[in-house]
Amino acid sequence: MTPEQEKTFWEKFAAELANDDGSAAREHLQAGFPIYIRTDETPKNAVEKRFPDGRCQLVKWDLNGEHFLCHLPTTAP
């Protein structure tokens, strides 16, 4: 990828994020799969794993894969 292509990619990516309405995440949950998110409250070096049934976990990733850290309060499914 050339520097110009990379710049174009990141510009398009940022524009899509700015217009994200969450529909892809909702579809993924409705299909029975968990999603991974970060919020302002998510600790550094971790992500929230949200399941279709409302369960939430705090997990981290490294070269060996996903690692469970703790359970979080359940969200409305």
mmCIF file of the N, C-alpha and C atoms, coordinates in Angstrom:
data_MODEL
# 
_entry.id   MODEL 
# 
loop_
_atom_site.group_PDB 
_atom_site.id 
_atom_site.type_symbol 
_atom_site.label_atom_id 
_atom_site.label_alt_id 
_atom_site.label_comp_id 
_atom_site.label_asym_id 
_atom_site.label_entity_id 
_atom_site.label_seq_id 
_atom_site.pdbx_PDB_ins_code 
_atom_site.Cartn_x 
_atom_site.Cartn_y 
_atom_site.Cartn_z 
_atom_site.occupancy 
_atom_site.B_iso_or_equiv 
_atom_site.pdbx_formal_charge 
_atom_site.auth_seq_id 
_atom_site.auth_comp_id 
_atom_site.auth_asym_id 
_atom_site.auth_atom_id 
_atom_site.pdbx_PDB_model_num 
ATOM 1   N N  . MET A 1 1  ? 0.864   -1.166  0.000  1.00 0.00 ? 1  MET A N  1 
ATOM 2   C CA . MET A 1 1  ? 0.000   0.000   0.000  1.00 0.00 ? 1  MET A CA 1 
ATOM 3   C C  . MET A 1 1  ? 0.913   1.233   0.000  1.00 0.00 ? 1  MET A C  1 
ATOM 4   N N  . THR A 1 2  ? 0.613   2.128   -0.886 1.00 0.00 ? 2  THR A N  1 
ATOM 5   C CA . THR A 1 2  ? 1.402   3.365   -0.957 1.00 0.00 ? 2  THR A CA 1 
ATOM 6   C C  . THR A 1 2  ? 0.969   4.300   0.174  1.00 0.00 ? 2  THR A C  1 
ATOM 7   N N  . PRO A 1 3  ? 1.793   5.282   0.509  1.00 0.00 ? 3  PRO A N  1 
ATOM 8   C CA . PRO A 1 3  ? 1.384   6.259   1.532  1.00 0.00 ? 3  PRO A CA 1 
ATOM 9   C C  . PRO A 1 3  ? 0.072   6.959   1.180  1.00 0.00 ? 3  PRO A C  1 
ATOM 10  N N  . GLU A 1 4  ? -0.140  7.257   -0.084 1.00 0.00 ? 4  GLU A N  1 
ATOM 11  C CA . GLU A 1 4  ? -1.392  7.907   -0.497 1.00 0.00 ? 4  GLU A CA 1 
ATOM 12  C C  . GLU A 1 4  ? -2.583  6.968   -0.314 1.00 0.00 ? 4  GLU A C  1 
ATOM 13  N N  . GLN A 1 5  ? -2.420  5.694   -0.664 1.00 0.00 ? 5  GLN A N  1 
ATOM 14  C CA . GLN A 1 5  ? -3.492  4.722   -0.468 1.00 0.00 ? 5  GLN A CA 1 
ATOM 15  C C  . GLN A 1 5  ? -3.810  4.551   1.020  1.00 0.00 ? 5  GLN A C  1 
ATOM 16  N N  . GLU A 1 6  ? -2.771  4.518   1.836  1.00 0.00 ? 6  GLU A N  1 
ATOM 17  C CA . GLU A 1 6  ? -2.984  4.396   3.273  1.00 0.00 ? 6  GLU A CA 1 
ATOM 18  C C  . GLU A 1 6  ? -3.732  5.607   3.820  1.00 0.00 ? 6  GLU A C  1 
ATOM 19  N N  . LYS A 1 7  ? -3.350  6.795   3.371  1.00 0.00 ? 7  LYS A N  1 
ATOM 20  C CA . LYS A 1 7  ? -4.035  8.013   3.796  1.00 0.00 ? 7  LYS A CA 1 
ATOM 21  C C  . LYS A 1 7  ? -5.513  7.967   3.408  1.00 0.00 ? 7  LYS A C  1 
ATOM 22  N N  . THR A 1 8  ? -5.786  7.560   2.173  1.00 0.00 ? 8  THR A N  1 
ATOM 23  C CA . THR A 1 8  ? -7.165  7.448   1.700  1.00 0.00 ? 8  THR A CA 1 
ATOM 24  C C  . THR A 1 8  ? -7.947  6.432   2.527  1.00 0.00 ? 8  THR A C  1 
ATOM 25  N N  . PHE A 1 9  ? -7.307  5.295   2.807  1.00 0.00 ? 9  PHE A N  1 
ATOM 26  C CA . PHE A 1 9  ? -7.957  4.263   3.624  1.00 0.00 ? 9  PHE A CA 1 
ATOM 27  C C  . PHE A 1 9  ? -8.375  4.832   4.973  1.00 0.00 ? 9  PHE A C  1 
ATOM 28  N N  . TRP A 1 10 ? -7.447  5.480   5.695  1.00 0.00 ? 10 TRP A N  1 
ATOM 29  C CA . TRP A 1 10 ? -7.748  5.987   7.027  1.00 0.00 ? 10 TRP A CA 1 
ATOM 30  C C  . TRP A 1 10 ? -8.788  7.102   6.984  1.00 0.00 ? 10 TRP A C  1 
ATOM 31  N N  . GLU A 1 11 ? -8.799  7.894   5.953  1.00 0.00 ? 11 GLU A N  1 
ATOM 32  C CA . GLU A 1 11 ? -9.826  8.926   5.828  1.00 0.00 ? 11 GLU A CA 1 
ATOM 33  C C  . GLU A 1 11 ? -11.207 8.298   5.665  1.00 0.00 ? 11 GLU A C  1 
ATOM 34  N N  . LYS A 1 12 ? -11.311 7.293   4.801  1.00 0.00 ? 12 LYS A N  1 
ATOM 35  C CA . LYS A 1 12 ? -12.591 6.602   4.599  1.00 0.00 ? 12 LYS A CA 1 
ATOM 36  C C  . LYS A 1 12 ? -13.016 5.863   5.863  1.00 0.00 ? 12 LYS A C  1 
ATOM 37  N N  . PHE A 1 13 ? -12.060 5.219   6.514  1.00 0.00 ? 13 PHE A N  1 
ATOM 38  C CA . PHE A 1 13 ? -12.349 4.484   7.742  1.00 0.00 ? 13 PHE A CA 1 
ATOM 39  C C  . PHE A 1 13 ? -12.885 5.429   8.818  1.00 0.00 ? 13 PHE A C  1 
ATOM 40  N N  . ALA A 1 14 ? -12.243 6.575   8.998  1.00 0.00 ? 14 ALA A N  1 
ATOM 41  C CA . ALA A 1 14 ? -12.688 7.554   9.991  1.00 0.00 ? 14 ALA A CA 1 
ATOM 42  C C  . ALA A 1 14 ? -14.088 8.072   9.666  1.00 0.00 ? 14 ALA A C  1 
ATOM 43  N N  . ALA A 1 15 ? -14.369 8.283   8.391  1.00 0.00 ? 15 ALA A N  1 
ATOM 44  C CA . ALA A 1 15 ? -15.697 8.754   7.985  1.00 0.00 ? 15 ALA A CA 1 
ATOM 45  C C  . ALA A 1 15 ? -16.762 7.707   8.281  1.00 0.00 ? 15 ALA A C  1 
ATOM 46  N N  . GLU A 1 16 ? -16.458 6.447   8.031  1.00 0.00 ? 16 GLU A N  1 
ATOM 47  C CA . GLU A 1 16 ? -17.422 5.381   8.320  1.00 0.00 ? 16 GLU A CA 1 
ATOM 48  C C  . GLU A 1 16 ? -17.662 5.251   9.820  1.00 0.00 ? 16 GLU A C  1 
ATOM 49  N N  . LEU A 1 17 ? -16.618 5.359   10.615 1.00 0.00 ? 17 LEU A N  1 
ATOM 50  C CA . LEU A 1 17 ? -16.785 5.295   12.068 1.00 0.00 ? 17 LEU A CA 1 
ATOM 51  C C  . LEU A 1 17 ? -17.652 6.440   12.574 1.00 0.00 ? 17 LEU A C  1 
ATOM 52  N N  . ALA A 1 18 ? -17.468 7.605   12.014 1.00 0.00 ? 18 ALA A N  1 
ATOM 53  C CA . ALA A 1 18 ? -18.241 8.765   12.443 1.00 0.00 ? 18 ALA A CA 1 
ATOM 54  C C  . ALA A 1 18 ? -19.727 8.591   12.159 1.00 0.00 ? 18 ALA A C  1 
ATOM 55  N N  . ASN A 1 19 ? -20.067 7.773   11.161 1.00 0.00 ? 19 ASN A N  1 
ATOM 56  C CA . ASN A 1 19 ? -21.463 7.559   10.780 1.00 0.00 ? 19 ASN A CA 1 
ATOM 57  C C  . ASN A 1 19 ? -21.999 6.207   11.231 1.00 0.00 ? 19 ASN A C  1 
ATOM 58  N N  . ASP A 1 20 ? -21.283 5.517   12.110 1.00 0.00 ? 20 ASP A N  1 
ATOM 59  C CA . ASP A 1 20 ? -21.706 4.194   12.579 1.00 0.00 ? 20 ASP A CA 1 
ATOM 60  C C  . ASP A 1 20 ? -22.960 4.305   13.431 1.00 0.00 ? 20 ASP A C  1 
ATOM 61  N N  . ASP A 1 21 ? -23.990 3.572   13.059 1.00 0.00 ? 21 ASP A N  1 
ATOM 62  C CA . ASP A 1 21 ? -25.232 3.590   13.827 1.00 0.00 ? 21 ASP A CA 1 
ATOM 63  C C  . ASP A 1 21 ? -25.406 2.332   14.676 1.00 0.00 ? 21 ASP A C  1 
ATOM 64  N N  . GLY A 1 22 ? -24.409 1.451   14.698 1.00 0.00 ? 22 GLY A N  1 
ATOM 65  C CA . GLY A 1 22 ? -24.467 0.250   15.509 1.00 0.00 ? 22 GLY A CA 1 
ATOM 66  C C  . GLY A 1 22 ? -25.233 -0.901  14.884 1.00 0.00 ? 22 GLY A C  1 
ATOM 67  N N  . SER A 1 23 ? -25.725 -0.724  13.660 1.00 0.00 ? 23 SER A N  1 
ATOM 68  C CA . SER A 1 23 ? -26.557 -1.774  13.054 1.00 0.00 ? 23 SER A CA 1 
ATOM 69  C C  . SER A 1 23 ? -25.779 -3.069  12.821 1.00 0.00 ? 23 SER A C  1 
ATOM 70  N N  . ALA A 1 24 ? -24.520 -2.982  12.427 1.00 0.00 ? 24 ALA A N  1 
ATOM 71  C CA . ALA A 1 24 ? -23.734 -4.203  12.199 1.00 0.00 ? 24 ALA A CA 1 
ATOM 72  C C  . ALA A 1 24 ? -23.549 -4.966  13.508 1.00 0.00 ? 24 ALA A C  1 
ATOM 73  N N  . ALA A 1 25 ? -23.294 -4.256  14.598 1.00 0.00 ? 25 ALA A N  1 
ATOM 74  C CA . ALA A 1 25 ? -23.139 -4.914  15.897 1.00 0.00 ? 25 ALA A CA 1 
ATOM 75  C C  . ALA A 1 25 ? -24.450 -5.575  16.319 1.00 0.00 ? 25 ALA A C  1 
ATOM 76  N N  . ARG A 1 26 ? -25.565 -4.885  16.145 1.00 0.00 ? 26 ARG A N  1 
ATOM 77  C CA . ARG A 1 26 ? -26.867 -5.469  16.491 1.00 0.00 ? 26 ARG A CA 1 
ATOM 78  C C  . ARG A 1 26 ? -27.146 -6.711  15.665 1.00 0.00 ? 26 ARG A C  1 
ATOM 79  N N  . GLU A 1 27 ? -26.838 -6.682  14.380 1.00 0.00 ? 27 GLU A N  1 
ATOM 80  C CA . GLU A 1 27 ? -27.042 -7.853  13.517 1.00 0.00 ? 27 GLU A CA 1 
ATOM 81  C C  . GLU A 1 27 ? -26.186 -9.022  13.985 1.00 0.00 ? 27 GLU A C  1 
ATOM 82  N N  . HIS A 1 28 ? -24.952 -8.733  14.368 1.00 0.00 ? 28 HIS A N  1 
ATOM 83  C CA . HIS A 1 28 ? -24.044 -9.782  14.832 1.00 0.00 ? 28 HIS A CA 1 
ATOM 84  C C  . HIS A 1 28 ? -24.583 -10.424 16.111 1.00 0.00 ? 28 HIS A C  1 
ATOM 85  N N  . LEU A 1 29 ? -25.064 -9.602  17.045 1.00 0.00 ? 29 LEU A N  1 
ATOM 86  C CA . LEU A 1 29 ? -25.659 -10.127 18.274 1.00 0.00 ? 29 LEU A CA 1 
ATOM 87  C C  . LEU A 1 29 ? -26.914 -10.942 17.978 1.00 0.00 ? 29 LEU A C  1 
ATOM 88  N N  . GLN A 1 30 ? -27.761 -10.439 17.088 1.00 0.00 ? 30 GLN A N  1 
ATOM 89  C CA . GLN A 1 30 ? -28.993 -11.142 16.747 1.00 0.00 ? 30 GLN A CA 1 
ATOM 90  C C  . GLN A 1 30 ? -28.714 -12.479 16.073 1.00 0.00 ? 30 GLN A C  1 
ATOM 91  N N  . ALA A 1 31 ? -27.564 -12.592 15.417 1.00 0.00 ? 31 ALA A N  1 
ATOM 92  C CA . ALA A 1 31 ? -27.173 -13.861 14.791 1.00 0.00 ? 31 ALA A CA 1 
ATOM 93  C C  . ALA A 1 31 ? -26.589 -14.832 15.814 1.00 0.00 ? 31 ALA A C  1 
ATOM 94  N N  . GLY A 1 32 ? -26.458 -14.385 17.077 1.00 0.00 ? 32 GLY A N  1 
ATOM 95  C CA . GLY A 1 32 ? -25.989 -15.268 18.134 1.00 0.00 ? 32 GLY A CA 1 
ATOM 96  C C  . GLY A 1 32 ? -24.510 -15.176 18.454 1.00 0.00 ? 32 GLY A C  1 
ATOM 97  N N  . PHE A 1 33 ? -23.849 -14.140 17.969 1.00 0.00 ? 33 PHE A N  1 
ATOM 98  C CA . PHE A 1 33 ? -22.410 -14.004 18.180 1.00 0.00 ? 33 PHE A CA 1 
ATOM 99  C C  . PHE A 1 33 ? -22.103 -12.834 19.114 1.00 0.00 ? 33 PHE A C  1 
ATOM 100 N N  . PRO A 1 34 ? -21.035 -12.945 19.918 1.00 0.00 ? 34 PRO A N  1 
ATOM 101 C CA . PRO A 1 34 ? -20.654 -11.817 20.772 1.00 0.00 ? 34 PRO A CA 1 
ATOM 102 C C  . PRO A 1 34 ? -19.991 -10.711 19.965 1.00 0.00 ? 34 PRO A C  1 
ATOM 103 N N  . ILE A 1 35 ? -19.978 -9.525  20.552 1.00 0.00 ? 35 ILE A N  1 
ATOM 104 C CA . ILE A 1 35 ? -19.271 -8.395  19.950 1.00 0.00 ? 35 ILE A CA 1 
ATOM 105 C C  . ILE A 1 35 ? -18.229 -7.898  20.952 1.00 0.00 ? 35 ILE A C  1 
ATOM 106 N N  . TYR A 1 36 ? -17.262 -7.184  20.466 1.00 0.00 ? 36 TYR A N  1 
ATOM 107 C CA . TYR A 1 36 ? -16.210 -6.603  21.293 1.00 0.00 ? 36 TYR A CA 1 
ATOM 108 C C  . TYR A 1 36 ? -16.275 -5.093  21.138 1.00 0.00 ? 36 TYR A C  1 
ATOM 109 N N  . ILE A 1 37 ? -16.274 -4.392  22.275 1.00 0.00 ? 37 ILE A N  1 
ATOM 110 C CA . ILE A 1 37 ? -16.353 -2.933  22.228 1.00 0.00 ? 37 ILE A CA 1 
ATOM 111 C C  . ILE A 1 37 ? -15.404 -2.317  23.252 1.00 0.00 ? 37 ILE A C  1 
ATOM 112 N N  . ARG A 1 38 ? -15.143 -1.042  23.072 1.00 0.00 ? 38 ARG A N  1 
ATOM 113 C CA . ARG A 1 38 ? -14.427 -0.237  24.057 1.00 0.00 ? 38 ARG A CA 1 
ATOM 114 C C  . ARG A 1 38 ? -15.281 0.995   24.328 1.00 0.00 ? 38 ARG A C  1 
ATOM 115 N N  . THR A 1 39 ? -15.342 1.380   25.579 1.00 0.00 ? 39 THR A N  1 
ATOM 116 C CA . THR A 1 39 ? -16.016 2.612   25.966 1.00 0.00 ? 39 THR A CA 1 
ATOM 117 C C  . THR A 1 39 ? -15.005 3.465   26.724 1.00 0.00 ? 39 THR A C  1 
ATOM 118 N N  . ASP A 1 40 ? -15.423 4.650   27.118 1.00 0.00 ? 40 ASP A N  1 
ATOM 119 C CA . ASP A 1 40 ? -14.538 5.504   27.914 1.00 0.00 ? 40 ASP A CA 1 
ATOM 120 C C  . ASP A 1 40 ? -14.197 4.857   29.256 1.00 0.00 ? 40 ASP A C  1 
ATOM 121 N N  . GLU A 1 41 ? -15.060 3.958   29.736 1.00 0.00 ? 41 GLU A N  1 
ATOM 122 C CA . GLU A 1 41 ? -14.847 3.301   31.023 1.00 0.00 ? 41 GLU A CA 1 
ATOM 123 C C  . GLU A 1 41 ? -14.038 2.009   30.920 1.00 0.00 ? 41 GLU A C  1 
ATOM 124 N N  . THR A 1 42 ? -13.803 1.523   29.708 1.00 0.00 ? 42 THR A N  1 
ATOM 125 C CA . THR A 1 42 ? -13.059 0.273   29.530 1.00 0.00 ? 42 THR A CA 1 
ATOM 126 C C  . THR A 1 42 ? -11.604 0.486   29.940 1.00 0.00 ? 42 THR A C  1 
ATOM 127 N N  . PRO A 1 43 ? -11.079 -0.371  30.843 1.00 0.00 ? 43 PRO A N  1 
ATOM 128 C CA . PRO A 1 43 ? -9.677  -0.213  31.242 1.00 0.00 ? 43 PRO A CA 1 
ATOM 129 C C  . PRO A 1 43 ? -8.724  -0.340  30.053 1.00 0.00 ? 43 PRO A C  1 
ATOM 130 N N  . LYS A 1 44 ? -7.605  0.338   30.172 1.00 0.00 ? 44 LYS A N  1 
ATOM 131 C CA . LYS A 1 44 ? -6.576  0.283   29.136 1.00 0.00 ? 44 LYS A CA 1 
ATOM 132 C C  . LYS A 1 44 ? -6.128  -1.170  28.950 1.00 0.00 ? 44 LYS A C  1 
ATOM 133 N N  . ASN A 1 45 ? -5.828  -1.547  27.726 1.00 0.00 ? 45 ASN A N  1 
ATOM 134 C CA . ASN A 1 45 ? -5.359  -2.887  27.370 1.00 0.00 ? 45 ASN A CA 1 
ATOM 135 C C  . ASN A 1 45 ? -6.413  -3.973  27.561 1.00 0.00 ? 45 ASN A C  1 
ATOM 136 N N  . ALA A 1 46 ? -7.687  -3.594  27.559 1.00 0.00 ? 46 ALA A N  1 
ATOM 137 C CA . ALA A 1 46 ? -8.770  -4.573  27.679 1.00 0.00 ? 46 ALA A CA 1 
ATOM 138 C C  . ALA A 1 46 ? -9.911  -4.157  26.758 1.00 0.00 ? 46 ALA A C  1 
ATOM 139 N N  . VAL A 1 47 ? -10.815 -5.095  26.505 1.00 0.00 ? 47 VAL A N  1 
ATOM 140 C CA . VAL A 1 47 ? -12.024 -4.820  25.734 1.00 0.00 ? 47 VAL A CA 1 
ATOM 141 C C  . VAL A 1 47 ? -13.205 -5.499  26.420 1.00 0.00 ? 47 VAL A C  1 
ATOM 142 N N  . GLU A 1 48 ? -14.387 -4.992  26.158 1.00 0.00 ? 48 GLU A N  1 
ATOM 143 C CA . GLU A 1 48 ? -15.605 -5.609  26.675 1.00 0.00 ? 48 GLU A CA 1 
ATOM 144 C C  . GLU A 1 48 ? -16.136 -6.586  25.635 1.00 0.00 ? 48 GLU A C  1 
ATOM 145 N N  . LYS A 1 49 ? -16.436 -7.784  26.088 1.00 0.00 ? 49 LYS A N  1 
ATOM 146 C CA . LYS A 1 49 ? -17.039 -8.808  25.231 1.00 0.00 ? 49 LYS A CA 1 
ATOM 147 C C  . LYS A 1 49 ? -18.498 -8.912  25.659 1.00 0.00 ? 49 LYS A C  1 
ATOM 148 N N  . ARG A 1 50 ? -19.409 -8.545  24.755 1.00 0.00 ? 50 ARG A N  1 
ATOM 149 C CA . ARG A 1 50 ? -20.837 -8.558  25.052 1.00 0.00 ? 50 ARG A CA 1 
ATOM 150 C C  . ARG A 1 50 ? -21.508 -9.687  24.285 1.00 0.00 ? 50 ARG A C  1 
ATOM 151 N N  . PHE A 1 51 ? -22.282 -10.480 25.006 1.00 0.00 ? 51 PHE A N  1 
ATOM 152 C CA . PHE A 1 51 ? -22.951 -11.649 24.448 1.00 0.00 ? 51 PHE A CA 1 
ATOM 153 C C  . PHE A 1 51 ? -24.410 -11.336 24.123 1.00 0.00 ? 51 PHE A C  1 
ATOM 154 N N  . PRO A 1 52 ? -25.011 -12.108 23.205 1.00 0.00 ? 52 PRO A N  1 
ATOM 155 C CA . PRO A 1 52 ? -26.415 -11.874 22.827 1.00 0.00 ? 52 PRO A CA 1 
ATOM 156 C C  . PRO A 1 52 ? -27.389 -11.929 24.001 1.00 0.00 ? 52 PRO A C  1 
ATOM 157 N N  . ASP A 1 53 ? -27.080 -12.714 25.049 1.00 0.00 ? 53 ASP A N  1 
ATOM 158 C CA . ASP A 1 53 ? -27.992 -12.837 26.190 1.00 0.00 ? 53 ASP A CA 1 
ATOM 159 C C  . ASP A 1 53 ? -27.802 -11.726 27.226 1.00 0.00 ? 53 ASP A C  1 
ATOM 160 N N  . GLY A 1 54 ? -26.908 -10.752 26.943 1.00 0.00 ? 54 GLY A N  1 
ATOM 161 C CA . GLY A 1 54 ? -26.698 -9.627  27.836 1.00 0.00 ? 54 GLY A CA 1 
ATOM 162 C C  . GLY A 1 54 ? -25.492 -9.763  28.760 1.00 0.00 ? 54 GLY A C  1 
ATOM 163 N N  . ARG A 1 55 ? -24.909 -10.970 28.827 1.00 0.00 ? 55 ARG A N  1 
ATOM 164 C CA . ARG A 1 55 ? -23.704 -11.130 29.645 1.00 0.00 ? 55 ARG A CA 1 
ATOM 165 C C  . ARG A 1 55 ? -22.577 -10.286 29.080 1.00 0.00 ? 55 ARG A C  1 
ATOM 166 N N  . CYS A 1 56 ? -21.700 -9.809  29.989 1.00 0.00 ? 56 CYS A N  1 
ATOM 167 C CA . CYS A 1 56 ? -20.540 -9.020  29.581 1.00 0.00 ? 56 CYS A CA 1 
ATOM 168 C C  . CYS A 1 56 ? -19.311 -9.519  30.325 1.00 0.00 ? 56 CYS A C  1 
ATOM 169 N N  . GLN A 1 57 ? -18.192 -9.512  29.635 1.00 0.00 ? 57 GLN A N  1 
ATOM 170 C CA . GLN A 1 57 ? -16.925 -9.883  30.234 1.00 0.00 ? 57 GLN A CA 1 
ATOM 171 C C  . GLN A 1 57 ? -15.881 -8.844  29.847 1.00 0.00 ? 57 GLN A C  1 
ATOM 172 N N  . LEU A 1 58 ? -14.884 -8.723  30.681 1.00 0.00 ? 58 LEU A N  1 
ATOM 173 C CA . LEU A 1 58 ? -13.715 -7.935  30.338 1.00 0.00 ? 58 LEU A CA 1 
ATOM 174 C C  . LEU A 1 58 ? -12.645 -8.935  29.908 1.00 0.00 ? 58 LEU A C  1 
ATOM 175 N N  . VAL A 1 59 ? -12.090 -8.737  28.721 1.00 0.00 ? 59 VAL A N  1 
ATOM 176 C CA . VAL A 1 59 ? -11.073 -9.645  28.198 1.00 0.00 ? 59 VAL A CA 1 
ATOM 177 C C  . VAL A 1 59 ? -9.898  -8.845  27.662 1.00 0.00 ? 59 VAL A C  1 
ATOM 178 N N  . LYS A 1 60 ? -8.791  -9.533  27.492 1.00 0.00 ? 60 LYS A N  1 
ATOM 179 C CA . LYS A 1 60 ? -7.647  -8.915  26.820 1.00 0.00 ? 60 LYS A CA 1 
ATOM 180 C C  . LYS A 1 60 ? -7.151  -9.891  25.775 1.00 0.00 ? 60 LYS A C  1 
ATOM 181 N N  . TRP A 1 61 ? -6.413  -9.383  24.830 1.00 0.00 ? 61 TRP A N  1 
ATOM 182 C CA . TRP A 1 61 ? -5.866  -10.181 23.743 1.00 0.00 ? 61 TRP A CA 1 
ATOM 183 C C  . TRP A 1 61 ? -4.350  -10.045 23.733 1.00 0.00 ? 61 TRP A C  1 
ATOM 184 N N  . ASP A 1 62 ? -3.684  -11.131 23.385 1.00 0.00 ? 62 ASP A N  1 
ATOM 185 C CA . ASP A 1 62 ? -2.253  -11.088 23.115 1.00 0.00 ? 62 ASP A CA 1 
ATOM 186 C C  . ASP A 1 62 ? -1.961  -12.121 22.032 1.00 0.00 ? 62 ASP A C  1 
ATOM 187 N N  . LEU A 1 63 ? -0.713  -12.398 21.799 1.00 0.00 ? 63 LEU A N  1 
ATOM 188 C CA . LEU A 1 63 ? -0.351  -13.336 20.731 1.00 0.00 ? 63 LEU A CA 1 
ATOM 189 C C  . LEU A 1 63 ? -0.863  -14.748 20.979 1.00 0.00 ? 63 LEU A C  1 
ATOM 190 N N  . ASN A 1 64 ? -1.226  -15.058 22.221 1.00 0.00 ? 64 ASN A N  1 
ATOM 191 C CA . ASN A 1 64 ? -1.764  -16.382 22.544 1.00 0.00 ? 64 ASN A CA 1 
ATOM 192 C C  . ASN A 1 64 ? -3.286  -16.425 22.483 1.00 0.00 ? 64 ASN A C  1 
ATOM 193 N N  . GLY A 1 65 ? -3.918  -15.310 22.130 1.00 0.00 ? 65 GLY A N  1 
ATOM 194 C CA . GLY A 1 65 ? -5.366  -15.284 21.982 1.00 0.00 ? 65 GLY A CA 1 
ATOM 195 C C  . GLY A 1 65 ? -6.066  -14.442 23.027 1.00 0.00 ? 65 GLY A C  1 
ATOM 196 N N  . GLU A 1 66 ? -7.320  -14.783 23.271 1.00 0.00 ? 66 GLU A N  1 
ATOM 197 C CA . GLU A 1 66 ? -8.181  -14.043 24.185 1.00 0.00 ? 66 GLU A CA 1 
ATOM 198 C C  . GLU A 1 66 ? -8.035  -14.593 25.601 1.00 0.00 ? 66 GLU A C  1 
ATOM 199 N N  . HIS A 1 67 ? -8.030  -13.670 26.589 1.00 0.00 ? 67 HIS A N  1 
ATOM 200 C CA . HIS A 1 67 ? -7.907  -14.059 27.988 1.00 0.00 ? 67 HIS A CA 1 
ATOM 201 C C  . HIS A 1 67 ? -8.996  -13.372 28.803 1.00 0.00 ? 67 HIS A C  1 
ATOM 202 N N  . PHE A 1 68 ? -9.780  -14.184 29.526 1.00 0.00 ? 68 PHE A N  1 
ATOM 203 C CA . PHE A 1 68 ? -10.838 -13.677 30.385 1.00 0.00 ? 68 PHE A CA 1 
ATOM 204 C C  . PHE A 1 68 ? -10.228 -12.944 31.579 1.00 0.00 ? 68 PHE A C  1 
ATOM 205 N N  . LEU A 1 69 ? -10.756 -11.754 31.889 1.00 0.00 ? 69 LEU A N  1 
ATOM 206 C CA . LEU A 1 69 ? -10.291 -11.007 33.050 1.00 0.00 ? 69 LEU A CA 1 
ATOM 207 C C  . LEU A 1 69 ? -11.323 -11.020 34.175 1.00 0.00 ? 69 LEU A C  1 
ATOM 208 N N  . CYS A 1 70 ? -12.586 -10.678 33.856 1.00 0.00 ? 70 CYS A N  1 
ATOM 209 C CA . CYS A 1 70 ? -13.635 -10.676 34.868 1.00 0.00 ? 70 CYS A CA 1 
ATOM 210 C C  . CYS A 1 70 ? -15.002 -10.524 34.199 1.00 0.00 ? 70 CYS A C  1 
ATOM 211 N N  . HIS A 1 71 ? -16.052 -10.788 34.989 1.00 0.00 ? 71 HIS A N  1 
ATOM 212 C CA . HIS A 1 71 ? -17.411 -10.555 34.541 1.00 0.00 ? 71 HIS A CA 1 
ATOM 213 C C  . HIS A 1 71 ? -17.761 -9.094  34.792 1.00 0.00 ? 71 HIS A C  1 
ATOM 214 N N  . LEU A 1 72 ? -18.570 -8.515  33.943 1.00 0.00 ? 72 LEU A N  1 
ATOM 215 C CA . LEU A 1 72 ? -19.074 -7.157  34.090 1.00 0.00 ? 72 LEU A CA 1 
ATOM 216 C C  . LEU A 1 72 ? -20.585 -7.217  34.301 1.00 0.00 ? 72 LEU A C  1 
ATOM 217 N N  . PRO A 1 73 ? -21.190 -6.132  34.765 1.00 0.00 ? 73 PRO A N  1 
ATOM 218 C CA . PRO A 1 73 ? -22.647 -6.129  34.920 1.00 0.00 ? 73 PRO A CA 1 
ATOM 219 C C  . PRO A 1 73 ? -23.324 -6.465  33.587 1.00 0.00 ? 73 PRO A C  1 
ATOM 220 N N  . THR A 1 74 ? -24.406 -7.206  33.672 1.00 0.00 ? 74 THR A N  1 
ATOM 221 C CA . THR A 1 74 ? -25.165 -7.614  32.496 1.00 0.00 ? 74 THR A CA 1 
ATOM 222 C C  . THR A 1 74 ? -25.853 -6.407  31.866 1.00 0.00 ? 74 THR A C  1 
ATOM 223 N N  . THR A 1 75 ? -25.888 -6.395  30.535 1.00 0.00 ? 75 THR A N  1 
ATOM 224 C CA . THR A 1 75 ? -26.602 -5.354  29.810 1.00 0.00 ? 75 THR A CA 1 
ATOM 225 C C  . THR A 1 75 ? -27.917 -5.918  29.293 1.00 0.00 ? 75 THR A C  1 
ATOM 226 N N  . ALA A 1 76 ? -28.825 -5.050  28.936 1.00 0.00 ? 76 ALA A N  1 
ATOM 227 C CA . ALA A 1 76 ? -30.094 -5.502  28.357 1.00 0.00 ? 76 ALA A CA 1 
ATOM 228 C C  . ALA A 1 76 ? -29.819 -6.108  26.991 1.00 0.00 ? 76 ALA A C  1 
ATOM 229 N N  . PRO A 1 77 ? -30.340 -7.321  26.729 1.00 0.00 ? 77 PRO A N  1 
ATOM 230 C CA . PRO A 1 77 ? -30.103 -7.956  25.407 1.00 0.00 ? 77 PRO A CA 1 
ATOM 231 C C  . PRO A 1 77 ? -30.822 -7.241  24.280 1.00 0.00 ? 77 PRO A C  1 
# 
